[in-house]
Amino acid sequence: MMDFHVTNENICVNEIKMTSVALGSVLKIGDTQSIQMFSTFDTPPESLIIGPFAQVATGTAAHGGAGAGAGGLHRGGV
Amino acid sequence: MWQRSSRVENINIKLVTFSGVVQLGEVKYIESQKNTLAIHREHELFFGNEAPFELYKSFYKEPEFEPIYEDIRMTFHHKNPCIHVKGIKLTAVSNNGILHIGNGDSVDIEAKTLHIRQLSNLNNEENKIEKK
């Protein structure tokens, strides 16, 4: 078994200035045992659709019209 | 005692939005999930019932959170039982962002975002003609 010893000295912060805490991020003042984070941001080439403004996708009608532009994102046979 | 107290004198936040969380005080665990599908159209148009999340790969990818089972004996020695912060100045907490002041056991966060843009081809042709 591994032995892990930590000595924490004084922490005194004057001011924290941030623009934003966004997209699955954490600003934490305190102690914690574990942090697990997962974040994806997807803008695939198929996500740019140039054409008439049709619905992107509705339920099973995944193909046809402008929806075909996003066809690469669809799970086959859903 | 292995956890300290947090002391913040002043918090200034302008905006908490899109499932942002501000948590003051102790908490056992935070589990948070958020799916965002942003469709930008060149013109104002909203169909209401389009694009369920299940149709997009980005949303059915599962995070690979490993179970935490490390066999480590951890000991902490705190010289000061207090974490002291005089002020926090934040513009926004958004999109599954979390501001937590206090102690906690675990934090699990998931945020998935997909952007789609729809542009009109008519407009583009007009622009080309103007440039010529």
Backbone of each chain as ProteinMPNN parsed JSONL, in Angstrom:
{"seq_chain_A": "MMDFHVTNENICVNEIKMTSVALGSVLKIGDTQSIQMFSTFDTPPESLIIGPFAQVATGTAAHGGAGAGAGGLHRGGV", "coords_chain_A": {"N_chain_A": [[0.841, -1.209, 0.0], [0.394, 2.248, -0.742], [1.759, 5.067, 0.858], [0.673, 8.262, 1.507], [1.387, 11.462, 2.176], [0.359, 14.714, 3.021], [1.182, 18.055, 3.615], [-0.469, 20.913, 4.281], [0.088, 24.275, 3.922], [-0.61, 27.643, 5.037], [-3.383, 29.081, 3.287], [-4.172, 31.967, 1.741], [-6.038, 33.984, -0.084], [-6.295, 36.904, -1.968], [-7.973, 38.103, -4.082], [-10.111, 36.603, -6.515], [-10.454, 36.782, -9.888], [-12.473, 36.127, -12.565], [-13.568, 35.446, -15.911], [-15.484, 33.539, -16.835], [-17.025, 30.483, -15.643], [-17.416, 27.751, -17.343], [-18.928, 25.287, -19.53], [-18.792, 22.551, -18.315], [-16.93, 22.913, -16.18], [-15.137, 23.494, -13.09], [-14.972, 25.667, -10.336], [-13.525, 25.636, -7.327], [-13.536, 26.125, -3.886], [-12.207, 24.757, -1.319], [-11.992, 21.461, 0.205], [-11.716, 18.291, -1.424], [-12.4, 14.86, -2.305], [-12.439, 13.482, -4.785], [-12.488, 14.38, -8.256], [-14.161, 14.119, -11.277], [-14.307, 14.782, -14.644], [-15.95, 15.434, -17.761], [-16.075, 16.497, -21.004], [-17.397, 17.455, -24.126], [-17.082, 19.116, -27.222], [-18.549, 19.607, -30.168], [-18.194, 20.366, -33.514], [-18.685, 19.294, -36.306], [-17.702, 18.989, -39.843], [-20.04, 18.427, -41.217], [-21.897, 19.878, -39.942], [-22.295, 22.332, -40.927], [-24.713, 23.627, -42.82], [-25.748, 24.496, -45.931], [-28.373, 25.834, -47.598], [-31.924, 25.431, -48.279], [-34.036, 26.309, -45.494], [-34.738, 23.728, -43.866], [-36.038, 21.289, -41.526], [-33.612, 20.058, -39.255], [-33.351, 17.366, -38.365], [-35.796, 14.901, -37.735], [-36.93, 12.652, -35.537], [-37.335, 9.506, -36.972], [-37.144, 10.278, -39.57], [-34.56, 10.85, -40.912], [-33.217, 11.428, -43.194], [-33.029, 13.234, -46.332], [-33.845, 16.304, -47.935], [-32.549, 19.242, -46.364], [-31.721, 17.937, -44.192], [-30.139, 15.87, -44.976], [-27.68, 16.944, -45.107], [-26.674, 16.82, -42.59], [-26.382, 14.189, -42.396], [-24.16, 12.563, -41.969], [-23.862, 12.494, -39.269], [-25.732, 10.892, -38.217], [-26.897, 8.008, -36.555], [-26.781, 4.894, -38.025], [-29.754, 3.441, -39.238], [-31.444, 4.166, -37.133]], "CA_chain_A": [[0.0, 0.0, 0.0], [1.156, 3.493, -0.848], [1.492, 6.057, 1.9], [0.669, 9.587, 0.862], [1.214, 12.46, 3.231], [0.327, 16.089, 2.517], [1.122, 19.141, 4.596], [-0.972, 22.142, 3.679], [0.413, 25.525, 4.623], [-1.697, 28.629, 4.975], [-3.831, 29.604, 1.997], [-4.91, 33.212, 1.909], [-6.117, 34.584, -1.417], [-6.919, 38.22, -1.875], [-9.124, 38.197, -4.974], [-10.159, 35.769, -7.71], [-11.241, 37.432, -10.943], [-12.596, 35.245, -13.726], [-14.649, 35.822, -16.821], [-16.591, 32.595, -16.706], [-16.836, 29.067, -15.359], [-18.394, 27.25, -18.307], [-18.761, 24.008, -20.212], [-18.338, 21.455, -17.479], [-15.726, 23.209, -15.397], [-15.417, 23.709, -11.673], [-14.144, 26.523, -9.487], [-13.842, 25.092, -6.022], [-12.765, 26.597, -2.748], [-12.478, 23.764, -0.286], [-11.335, 20.168, 0.017], [-12.545, 17.25, -2.029], [-11.663, 13.609, -2.49], [-12.224, 13.175, -6.197], [-13.212, 15.14, -9.272], [-14.092, 13.52, -12.608], [-15.02, 15.656, -15.564], [-16.007, 14.981, -19.15], [-16.714, 17.547, -21.792], [-17.137, 17.42, -25.557], [-17.637, 20.224, -28.005], [-18.467, 19.059, -31.509], [-18.681, 21.129, -34.676], [-18.136, 18.57, -37.458], [-17.931, 19.671, -41.119], [-21.439, 18.23, -41.633], [-22.792, 20.741, -39.179], [-22.574, 23.556, -41.702], [-25.687, 23.271, -43.855], [-26.121, 25.649, -46.765], [-29.511, 25.437, -48.414], [-33.209, 25.893, -47.735], [-34.144, 26.054, -44.05], [-35.614, 22.619, -43.491], [-35.711, 20.786, -40.19], [-32.321, 19.367, -39.265], [-33.694, 15.948, -38.291], [-36.933, 14.65, -36.843], [-37.162, 11.234, -35.241], [-36.783, 8.527, -37.901], [-36.945, 10.895, -40.872], [-33.238, 11.449, -40.765], [-32.615, 11.766, -44.481], [-33.857, 14.015, -47.251], [-33.814, 17.752, -47.722], [-31.337, 19.751, -45.744], [-31.34, 16.952, -43.175], [-29.076, 15.036, -45.524], [-26.424, 17.637, -44.82], [-26.183, 16.35, -41.302], [-26.524, 12.733, -42.442], [-22.971, 11.914, -41.448], [-23.907, 12.414, -37.808], [-26.809, 10.013, -37.772], [-26.599, 6.613, -36.305], [-27.464, 4.158, -39.092], [-30.917, 2.602, -38.926], [-32.211, 4.571, -35.95]], "C_chain_A": [[0.874, 1.257, 0.0], [0.777, 4.441, 0.286], [1.673, 7.447, 1.322], [0.397, 10.642, 1.925], [1.308, 13.868, 2.653], [0.324, 17.062, 3.685], [0.682, 20.406, 3.883], [-0.614, 23.342, 4.536], [-0.784, 26.462, 4.522], [-2.074, 28.946, 3.527], [-4.645, 30.858, 2.277], [-4.881, 33.941, 0.569], [-6.826, 35.918, -1.31], [-8.152, 38.308, -2.78], [-8.988, 37.257, -6.159], [-11.016, 36.494, -8.73], [-11.274, 36.5, -12.135], [-13.709, 35.732, -14.626], [-15.791, 34.819, -16.695], [-16.125, 31.2, -16.317], [-17.864, 28.37, -16.235], [-17.99, 25.907, -18.883], [-18.109, 22.933, -19.337], [-17.046, 21.725, -16.757], [-16.117, 23.571, -13.966], [-14.447, 24.729, -11.096], [-14.506, 26.144, -8.068], [-12.931, 25.673, -4.958], [-13.101, 25.675, -1.604], [-11.743, 22.477, -0.598], [-12.286, 19.18, -0.628], [-11.715, 15.99, -2.228], [-11.411, 13.33, -3.958], [-13.043, 14.093, -7.096], [-13.042, 14.422, -10.603], [-14.919, 14.374, -13.552], [-14.898, 15.162, -16.989], [-16.72, 16.041, -19.962], [-16.382, 17.374, -23.275], [-17.751, 18.653, -26.203], [-17.447, 19.861, -29.466], [-19.008, 20.05, -32.54], [-18.121, 20.458, -35.918], [-18.425, 19.325, -38.754], [-19.392, 19.57, -41.557], [-22.382, 19.207, -40.945], [-23.007, 22.094, -39.854], [-23.47, 23.179, -42.875], [-26.033, 24.532, -44.628], [-27.236, 25.197, -47.696], [-30.791, 25.966, -47.817], [-33.328, 25.51, -46.265], [-35.161, 24.97, -43.767], [-35.232, 22.177, -42.089], [-34.428, 19.971, -40.283], [-32.521, 17.86, -39.254], [-34.88, 15.796, -37.371], [-37.125, 13.156, -36.715], [-36.514, 10.326, -36.268], [-36.514, 9.136, -39.269], [-35.616, 11.639, -40.888], [-32.652, 11.918, -42.085], [-33.578, 12.555, -45.356], [-33.791, 15.482, -46.904], [-32.502, 18.183, -47.116], [-30.837, 18.795, -44.671], [-30.197, 16.09, -43.651], [-27.713, 15.668, -45.265], [-25.815, 17.168, -43.521], [-26.195, 14.834, -41.24], [-25.333, 12.0, -41.849], [-23.005, 11.73, -39.94], [-24.87, 11.352, -37.327], [-26.333, 8.599, -37.57], [-27.422, 5.82, -37.322], [-28.642, 3.355, -38.561], [-31.693, 2.989, -37.688], [-33.617, 4.987, -36.367]], "O_chain_A": [[1.924, 1.319, 0.639], [-0.399, 4.587, 0.62], [2.703, 7.759, 0.723], [-0.692, 10.7, 2.497], [2.223, 14.176, 1.889], [-0.449, 16.908, 4.63], [1.371, 20.907, 2.994], [-0.964, 23.416, 5.714], [-1.831, 26.102, 3.985], [-1.21, 29.065, 2.658], [-5.668, 30.816, 2.96], [-3.843, 34.447, 0.142], [-7.846, 36.035, -0.632], [-9.256, 38.559, -2.296], [-7.911, 37.119, -6.739], [-12.181, 36.789, -8.465], [-10.228, 36.122, -12.661], [-14.671, 36.351, -14.171], [-16.938, 35.208, -16.473], [-15.003, 30.789, -16.612], [-19.055, 28.386, -15.923], [-16.852, 25.46, -18.735], [-17.0, 22.477, -19.616], [-16.16, 20.871, -16.719], [-17.266, 23.906, -13.679], [-13.243, 24.66, -11.341], [-15.651, 26.307, -7.647], [-11.71, 25.707, -5.114], [-14.16, 25.796, -0.987], [-10.965, 22.409, -1.549], [-13.496, 19.222, -0.41], [-10.488, 16.045, -2.311], [-10.295, 12.98, -4.341], [-14.142, 14.522, -6.742], [-11.918, 14.142, -11.02], [-16.088, 14.656, -13.291], [-13.899, 14.559, -17.38], [-17.841, 16.434, -19.639], [-15.223, 17.17, -23.636], [-18.794, 19.153, -25.781], [-16.319, 19.812, -29.956], [-20.146, 20.509, -32.438], [-17.187, 20.977, -36.531], [-19.288, 20.202, -38.779], [-19.927, 20.486, -42.181], [-23.542, 19.338, -41.337], [-23.814, 22.902, -39.394], [-23.04, 22.499, -43.806], [-26.538, 25.506, -44.07], [-27.052, 24.276, -48.492], [-30.766, 26.843, -46.954], [-32.777, 24.494, -45.841], [-36.318, 25.261, -43.463], [-34.231, 22.631, -41.532], [-34.192, 19.279, -41.273], [-31.915, 17.151, -40.058], [-34.973, 16.473, -36.348], [-37.448, 12.478, -37.69], [-35.295, 10.35, -36.436], [-35.743, 8.58, -40.052], [-35.56, 12.869, -40.88], [-31.707, 12.707, -42.107], [-34.79, 12.542, -45.139], [-33.695, 15.859, -45.736], [-31.466, 17.554, -47.335], [-29.669, 18.84, -44.286], [-29.38, 15.627, -42.855], [-26.703, 14.966, -45.215], [-24.594, 17.123, -43.369], [-26.039, 14.25, -40.168], [-25.492, 10.919, -41.282], [-22.267, 10.911, -39.392], [-24.833, 10.954, -36.163], [-25.493, 8.076, -38.302], [-28.623, 6.049, -37.463], [-28.526, 2.67, -37.545], [-32.529, 2.212, -37.227], [-34.426, 5.365, -35.52]]}, "seq_chain_B": "MWQRSSRVENINIKLVTFSGVVQLGEVKYIESQKNTLAIHREHELFFGNEAPFELYKSFYKEPEFEPIYEDIRMTFHHKNPCIHVKGIKLTAVSNNGILHIGNGDSVDIEAKTLHIRQLSNLNNEENKIEKK", "coords_chain_B": {"N_chain_B": [[-9.076, 15.507, 11.884], [-9.7, 16.01, 8.534], [-10.531, 17.814, 6.676], [-10.823, 21.201, 5.69], [-12.205, 24.417, 6.671], [-13.901, 26.74, 4.561], [-13.555, 30.113, 3.833], [-15.067, 32.796, 2.513], [-15.187, 36.131, 1.82], [-16.522, 37.848, 0.131], [-18.632, 37.655, -2.657], [-19.105, 38.124, -6.069], [-21.198, 37.777, -8.63], [-22.296, 37.962, -11.935], [-23.982, 36.537, -13.636], [-25.793, 33.53, -13.665], [-26.372, 30.815, -15.512], [-27.858, 28.539, -17.989], [-27.882, 25.891, -16.746], [-25.867, 26.342, -14.807], [-24.228, 26.126, -11.611], [-24.229, 27.328, -8.313], [-22.859, 26.547, -5.385], [-23.001, 26.75, -1.994], [-21.429, 25.708, 0.851], [-21.158, 22.45, 2.52], [-21.187, 19.344, 0.71], [-22.186, 16.094, -0.261], [-21.959, 14.642, -2.743], [-21.614, 15.785, -6.153], [-23.358, 15.346, -9.052], [-23.608, 15.838, -12.383], [-25.185, 16.378, -15.489], [-25.231, 17.41, -18.877], [-26.702, 18.116, -21.968], [-26.251, 19.81, -24.967], [-27.682, 21.135, -27.84], [-27.09, 23.197, -30.322], [-28.61, 25.073, -32.687], [-27.967, 27.23, -35.169], [-29.548, 29.561, -37.176], [-29.639, 31.379, -40.208], [-31.813, 32.978, -40.561], [-34.597, 33.889, -38.462], [-36.106, 31.143, -37.24], [-37.961, 28.513, -36.009], [-38.625, 25.183, -35.389], [-39.385, 23.486, -33.376], [-39.875, 20.651, -32.751], [-37.674, 19.23, -33.619], [-34.667, 17.283, -34.288], [-33.837, 15.128, -32.148], [-31.761, 14.171, -29.355], [-30.755, 11.568, -29.55], [-30.052, 11.027, -32.146], [-27.547, 11.884, -32.693], [-24.098, 11.306, -32.734], [-22.363, 12.563, -30.97], [-23.747, 12.739, -28.587], [-24.333, 10.217, -27.649], [-21.97, 9.164, -26.85], [-20.299, 7.712, -24.24], [-18.91, 8.842, -21.141], [-15.676, 7.904, -19.998], [-15.473, 7.166, -17.117], [-13.436, 6.049, -14.699], [-13.696, 3.603, -12.124], [-12.889, 4.536, -8.785], [-10.458, 3.089, -7.054], [-8.023, 3.06, -5.864], [-5.419, 1.892, -3.834], [-4.476, 3.59, -1.498], [-3.008, 5.061, 1.328], [-3.99, 7.941, 2.707], [-2.842, 10.809, 4.311], [-3.416, 13.892, 5.885], [-2.086, 17.013, 6.813], [-3.033, 19.953, 8.177], [-1.895, 23.17, 8.385], [-3.328, 25.403, 8.849], [-6.688, 25.645, 9.708], [-8.394, 26.832, 7.944], [-9.424, 27.992, 4.732], [-8.796, 30.877, 3.183], [-10.402, 33.378, 1.375], [-10.586, 36.524, 0.022], [-12.17, 37.846, -1.916], [-14.376, 37.032, -4.676], [-14.722, 37.501, -8.042], [-16.843, 37.125, -10.603], [-17.897, 36.804, -13.943], [-19.697, 35.036, -15.276], [-21.413, 31.949, -14.597], [-21.905, 29.16, -16.31], [-23.427, 26.758, -18.618], [-23.24, 24.141, -17.364], [-21.192, 24.729, -15.596], [-19.617, 24.915, -12.388], [-19.585, 26.54, -9.303], [-18.223, 26.056, -6.315], [-18.208, 26.458, -2.929], [-16.819, 25.24, -0.189], [-16.674, 21.953, 1.359], [-16.422, 18.687, -0.142], [-17.243, 15.315, -1.201], [-17.186, 13.982, -3.775], [-17.039, 14.926, -7.248], [-18.721, 14.697, -10.227], [-18.889, 15.413, -13.536], [-20.543, 16.021, -16.615], [-20.557, 17.28, -19.849], [-21.945, 17.932, -22.916], [-21.721, 19.232, -26.131], [-23.098, 20.299, -29.211], [-22.792, 21.978, -32.203], [-24.704, 23.369, -34.829], [-24.959, 24.903, -37.964], [-27.078, 26.715, -40.082], [-27.191, 28.041, -43.202], [-28.464, 30.324, -45.619], [-28.582, 29.619, -49.073], [-29.354, 31.348, -51.016], [-28.855, 33.944, -50.214], [-26.068, 33.948, -50.186], [-25.44, 33.795, -52.887], [-26.352, 36.248, -53.756], [-24.559, 37.893, -52.429], [-22.186, 37.23, -53.734], [-22.646, 38.227, -56.282], [-22.812, 40.916, -55.744], [-20.183, 41.435, -54.974], [-18.819, 41.034, -57.358]], "CA_chain_B": [[-9.892, 16.269, 10.943], [-8.926, 16.089, 7.307], [-11.025, 18.845, 5.777], [-10.778, 22.55, 6.256], [-13.345, 25.299, 6.422], [-13.616, 27.765, 3.557], [-14.113, 31.398, 4.231], [-15.046, 33.773, 1.422], [-15.841, 37.324, 2.37], [-17.308, 38.61, -0.836], [-18.805, 37.024, -3.972], [-19.795, 38.997, -7.02], [-21.458, 37.055, -9.88], [-23.276, 38.691, -12.746], [-24.926, 35.695, -14.352], [-25.744, 32.063, -13.535], [-27.347, 30.417, -16.534], [-27.66, 27.269, -18.697], [-27.563, 24.897, -15.712], [-24.727, 26.659, -13.944], [-24.575, 25.875, -10.217], [-23.434, 27.951, -7.259], [-23.134, 25.756, -4.18], [-22.319, 27.228, -0.793], [-21.527, 24.758, 1.948], [-20.726, 21.072, 2.278], [-22.045, 18.507, -0.117], [-21.623, 14.744, -0.349], [-21.462, 14.517, -4.108], [-22.277, 16.53, -7.219], [-23.382, 14.638, -10.328], [-24.292, 16.777, -13.255], [-25.129, 16.029, -16.911], [-25.89, 18.407, -19.698], [-26.577, 18.01, -23.425], [-26.651, 21.045, -25.652], [-27.686, 21.119, -29.294], [-27.323, 24.594, -30.699], [-28.808, 25.245, -34.128], [-28.002, 28.648, -35.548], [-30.041, 29.75, -38.552], [-29.4, 32.74, -40.687], [-33.044, 33.714, -40.291], [-35.332, 33.438, -37.288], [-36.989, 30.047, -37.601], [-37.912, 27.482, -34.971], [-39.608, 24.14, -35.693], [-39.902, 23.002, -32.092], [-39.786, 19.221, -32.416], [-36.655, 18.594, -34.454], [-33.347, 16.872, -33.801], [-33.658, 14.515, -30.832], [-30.348, 13.931, -29.04], [-30.315, 10.193, -29.875], [-29.609, 10.937, -33.539], [-26.195, 12.414, -32.862], [-23.009, 10.556, -32.099], [-21.761, 13.337, -29.869], [-24.498, 12.615, -27.341], [-24.348, 8.874, -27.056], [-20.638, 8.76, -26.373], [-20.305, 7.681, -22.771], [-17.622, 9.186, -20.547], [-14.993, 6.74, -19.434], [-15.124, 7.4, -15.714], [-12.92, 4.834, -14.069], [-13.983, 3.523, -10.693], [-11.72, 4.925, -7.997], [-10.224, 2.011, -6.088], [-6.601, 3.067, -5.53], [-5.12, 1.477, -2.468], [-3.535, 4.583, -0.981], [-3.325, 5.606, 2.641], [-3.73, 9.38, 2.603], [-2.915, 11.581, 5.561], [-3.264, 15.322, 5.639], [-1.839, 17.858, 7.971], [-3.331, 21.336, 7.806], [-1.314, 24.15, 9.306], [-4.397, 26.348, 9.149], [-7.946, 24.946, 9.415], [-9.249, 27.705, 7.167], [-8.974, 28.515, 3.44], [-9.337, 32.227, 3.234], [-10.436, 34.139, 0.127], [-11.217, 37.806, 0.328], [-13.232, 38.168, -2.861], [-14.467, 36.344, -5.965], [-15.443, 38.309, -9.017], [-17.107, 36.251, -11.733], [-18.915, 37.323, -14.85], [-20.771, 34.072, -15.518], [-21.314, 30.512, -14.366], [-22.894, 28.677, -17.274], [-23.153, 25.509, -19.335], [-22.782, 23.1, -16.443], [-20.076, 25.161, -14.758], [-19.977, 24.848, -10.977], [-18.795, 27.255, -8.304], [-18.5, 25.394, -5.041], [-17.442, 26.922, -1.781], [-17.074, 24.273, 0.871], [-16.054, 20.65, 1.154], [-17.265, 17.692, -0.786], [-16.623, 14.015, -1.417], [-16.829, 13.764, -5.173], [-17.686, 15.748, -8.272], [-18.759, 14.076, -11.561], [-19.547, 16.351, -14.445], [-20.585, 15.677, -18.032], [-21.154, 18.333, -20.67], [-21.775, 17.634, -24.347], [-22.257, 20.333, -26.936], [-22.989, 20.158, -30.662], [-23.25, 23.181, -32.907], [-25.092, 23.22, -36.237], [-25.299, 26.201, -38.55], [-27.8, 26.655, -41.351], [-27.115, 29.302, -43.932], [-29.276, 30.337, -46.832], [-27.721, 29.71, -50.26], [-29.8, 32.489, -51.824], [-28.129, 35.116, -49.725], [-24.661, 33.87, -50.592], [-25.343, 34.133, -54.31], [-26.506, 37.699, -53.838], [-23.298, 38.494, -51.992], [-21.186, 37.032, -54.787], [-22.958, 39.144, -57.37], [-22.432, 42.264, -55.297], [-18.719, 41.555, -54.979], [-18.368, 41.156, -58.74]], "C_chain_B": [[-9.12, 16.456, 9.643], [-9.451, 17.142, 6.341], [-11.08, 20.189, 6.474], [-12.084, 23.305, 6.02], [-12.94, 26.326, 5.384], [-14.292, 29.056, 3.988], [-13.953, 32.39, 3.085], [-15.819, 34.993, 1.881], [-16.815, 37.96, 1.397], [-17.395, 37.862, -2.167], [-19.587, 37.965, -4.865], [-19.958, 38.233, -8.337], [-22.524, 37.804, -10.659], [-24.36, 37.772, -13.286], [-24.709, 34.209, -14.026], [-26.807, 31.529, -14.484], [-26.976, 29.082, -17.184], [-27.134, 26.173, -17.771], [-26.182, 25.11, -15.072], [-25.17, 26.466, -12.487], [-23.653, 26.681, -9.303], [-23.806, 27.243, -5.969], [-22.312, 26.328, -3.025], [-22.517, 26.188, 0.3], [-21.165, 23.347, 1.524], [-21.717, 20.329, 1.411], [-21.373, 17.134, -0.228], [-21.082, 14.496, -1.763], [-22.26, 15.388, -5.071], [-22.196, 15.674, -8.47], [-24.2, 15.469, -11.289], [-24.094, 16.372, -14.717], [-25.818, 17.1, -17.729], [-25.622, 18.152, -21.178], [-27.043, 19.315, -24.052], [-26.592, 20.829, -27.156], [-28.057, 22.516, -29.748], [-27.442, 24.692, -32.212], [-28.928, 26.738, -34.427], [-28.538, 28.727, -36.968], [-29.832, 31.202, -38.939], [-30.641, 33.609, -40.447], [-33.758, 33.101, -39.103], [-36.341, 32.363, -37.683], [-36.843, 28.943, -36.562], [-39.002, 26.457, -35.217], [-40.16, 23.486, -34.427], [-39.623, 21.551, -31.787], [-38.677, 18.516, -33.194], [-35.447, 18.131, -33.632], [-33.314, 16.344, -32.371], [-32.191, 14.136, -30.608], [-29.843, 12.571, -29.539], [-29.754, 10.086, -31.294], [-28.148, 11.342, -33.712], [-25.167, 11.649, -32.046], [-22.477, 11.26, -30.864], [-22.462, 13.073, -28.548], [-24.55, 11.2, -26.791], [-22.976, 8.327, -26.739], [-20.612, 8.852, -24.852], [-18.942, 8.111, -22.233], [-16.982, 7.954, -19.915], [-14.521, 7.057, -18.027], [-14.676, 6.081, -15.102], [-13.371, 4.797, -12.617], [-12.725, 3.838, -9.89], [-11.505, 3.886, -6.897], [-8.775, 1.98, -5.616], [-6.388, 2.74, -4.053], [-4.048, 2.407, -1.893], [-3.98, 5.017, 0.402], [-2.955, 7.083, 2.627], [-3.853, 10.034, 3.976], [-2.632, 13.046, 5.244], [-2.971, 16.047, 6.93], [-2.046, 19.3, 7.557], [-2.751, 22.275, 8.85], [-2.385, 25.13, 9.756], [-5.733, 25.687, 8.79], [-8.886, 25.744, 8.524], [-8.612, 28.012, 5.81], [-9.612, 29.89, 3.317], [-9.256, 32.912, 1.873], [-11.191, 35.434, 0.396], [-12.361, 38.116, -0.643], [-13.181, 37.317, -4.122], [-15.27, 37.229, -6.891], [-15.594, 37.489, -10.286], [-18.123, 36.894, -12.657], [-20.036, 36.313, -15.021], [-20.407, 32.663, -15.08], [-22.365, 29.899, -15.294], [-22.496, 27.343, -17.868], [-22.557, 24.431, -18.437], [-21.491, 23.466, -15.708], [-20.533, 25.158, -13.302], [-19.034, 25.704, -10.146], [-19.169, 26.668, -6.961], [-17.587, 25.957, -3.956], [-17.789, 26.006, -0.627], [-16.449, 22.939, 0.512], [-17.01, 19.671, 0.49], [-16.508, 16.397, -0.987], [-16.205, 13.849, -2.874], [-17.625, 14.666, -6.106], [-17.59, 15.0, -9.602], [-19.529, 14.995, -12.492], [-19.439, 15.87, -15.885], [-21.204, 16.833, -18.797], [-20.884, 18.018, -22.137], [-22.448, 18.724, -25.161], [-22.067, 20.023, -28.418], [-23.565, 21.402, -31.322], [-23.586, 22.853, -34.356], [-25.433, 24.604, -36.765], [-25.995, 26.005, -39.889], [-27.758, 28.023, -42.011], [-27.96, 29.204, -45.202], [-28.372, 30.47, -48.041], [-28.101, 30.908, -51.135], [-28.988, 33.728, -51.473], [-26.691, 35.141, -50.217], [-24.486, 34.263, -52.051], [-25.468, 35.644, -54.517], [-25.199, 38.403, -53.482], [-22.233, 38.411, -53.078], [-21.399, 38.04, -55.911], [-22.53, 40.574, -56.995], [-20.925, 42.479, -55.365], [-18.181, 41.751, -56.385], [-18.576, 42.597, -59.232]], "O_chain_B": [[-8.015, 16.998, 9.646], [-8.861, 17.341, 5.279], [-11.346, 20.291, 7.672], [-12.946, 22.866, 5.258], [-11.781, 26.738, 5.326], [-15.437, 29.072, 4.439], [-12.837, 32.774, 2.734], [-16.977, 34.889, 2.285], [-17.819, 38.544, 1.805], [-16.375, 37.48, -2.739], [-20.604, 38.529, -4.461], [-18.99, 38.055, -9.077], [-23.535, 38.229, -10.098], [-25.521, 38.168, -13.387], [-23.589, 33.703, -14.102], [-28.0, 31.761, -14.285], [-25.887, 28.559, -16.946], [-26.066, 25.607, -18.003], [-25.44, 24.157, -14.835], [-26.348, 26.625, -12.168], [-22.439, 26.708, -9.504], [-24.946, 27.332, -5.514], [-21.084, 26.377, -3.083], [-23.648, 25.832, 0.631], [-20.903, 23.073, 0.353], [-22.909, 20.635, 1.379], [-20.147, 17.033, -0.281], [-19.906, 14.183, -1.948], [-23.43, 15.689, -4.832], [-21.104, 15.311, -8.909], [-25.365, 15.767, -11.024], [-22.979, 16.061, -15.135], [-26.855, 17.633, -17.333], [-24.475, 17.991, -21.596], [-28.097, 19.849, -23.705], [-25.57, 20.392, -27.686], [-29.193, 22.959, -29.58], [-26.482, 24.423, -32.935], [-29.866, 27.407, -33.992], [-28.043, 28.04, -37.862], [-29.849, 32.11, -38.107], [-30.537, 34.804, -40.169], [-33.548, 31.933, -38.776], [-37.315, 32.646, -38.379], [-35.734, 28.495, -36.271], [-40.182, 26.808, -35.253], [-41.287, 22.99, -34.423], [-39.18, 21.228, -30.685], [-38.751, 17.305, -33.401], [-35.244, 18.52, -32.481], [-32.822, 17.027, -31.472], [-31.472, 13.82, -31.555], [-28.676, 12.425, -29.902], [-29.042, 9.129, -31.598], [-27.58, 11.152, -34.788], [-25.34, 11.387, -30.856], [-22.181, 10.631, -29.847], [-21.839, 13.172, -27.491], [-24.784, 11.003, -25.599], [-22.834, 7.154, -26.395], [-20.863, 9.903, -24.262], [-17.917, 7.769, -22.823], [-17.664, 7.085, -19.373], [-13.325, 7.198, -17.776], [-15.448, 5.127, -15.004], [-13.423, 5.832, -11.952], [-11.623, 3.449, -10.276], [-12.27, 3.814, -5.935], [-8.337, 0.988, -5.033], [-7.08, 3.243, -3.168], [-2.872, 2.051, -1.815], [-5.155, 5.303, 0.635], [-1.781, 7.444, 2.546], [-4.831, 9.836, 4.696], [-1.747, 13.384, 4.457], [-3.523, 15.741, 7.987], [-1.334, 19.818, 6.697], [-3.071, 22.19, 10.036], [-2.364, 25.624, 10.883], [-5.89, 25.212, 7.665], [-10.049, 25.376, 8.364], [-7.41, 28.263, 5.731], [-10.836, 30.025, 3.347], [-8.179, 33.017, 1.287], [-12.298, 35.424, 0.933], [-13.411, 38.601, -0.222], [-12.108, 36.928, -4.584], [-16.376, 37.654, -6.555], [-14.611, 37.189, -10.965], [-19.108, 37.469, -12.193], [-21.209, 36.675, -14.924], [-19.256, 32.239, -15.177], [-23.564, 30.091, -15.095], [-21.385, 26.855, -17.658], [-21.495, 23.881, -18.728], [-20.775, 22.577, -15.245], [-21.711, 25.375, -13.021], [-17.815, 25.597, -10.279], [-20.315, 26.777, -6.526], [-16.362, 25.928, -4.068], [-18.922, 26.0, -0.146], [-15.777, 22.81, -0.511], [-18.231, 19.814, 0.556], [-15.278, 16.376, -0.951], [-15.036, 13.608, -3.176], [-18.73, 15.104, -5.789], [-16.487, 14.699, -10.058], [-20.693, 15.31, -12.246], [-18.397, 15.38, -16.319], [-22.274, 17.315, -18.426], [-19.734, 17.857, -22.546], [-23.597, 19.089, -24.91], [-21.01, 19.545, -28.831], [-24.686, 21.817, -31.028], [-22.838, 22.144, -35.029], [-26.113, 25.383, -36.097], [-25.546, 25.22, -40.725], [-28.222, 29.02, -41.458], [-28.135, 28.126, -45.77], [-27.488, 31.327, -48.06], [-27.279, 31.418, -51.896], [-28.507, 34.45, -52.346], [-26.161, 36.182, -50.607], [-23.537, 34.956, -52.418], [-24.775, 36.231, -55.347], [-24.789, 39.365, -54.132], [-21.487, 39.359, -53.321], [-20.447, 38.629, -56.424], [-21.975, 41.318, -57.804], [-20.448, 43.545, -55.754], [-17.235, 42.507, -56.608], [-18.258, 42.909, -60.379]]}, "name": "protein", "num_of_chains": 2, "seq": "MMDFHVTNENICVNEIKMTSVALGSVLKIGDTQSIQMFSTFDTPPESLIIGPFAQVATGTAAHGGAGAGAGGLHRGGVMWQRSSRVENINIKLVTFSGVVQLGEVKYIESQKNTLAIHREHELFFGNEAPFELYKSFYKEPEFEPIYEDIRMTFHHKNPCIHVKGIKLTAVSNNGILHIGNGDSVDIEAKTLHIRQLSNLNNEENKIEKK"}
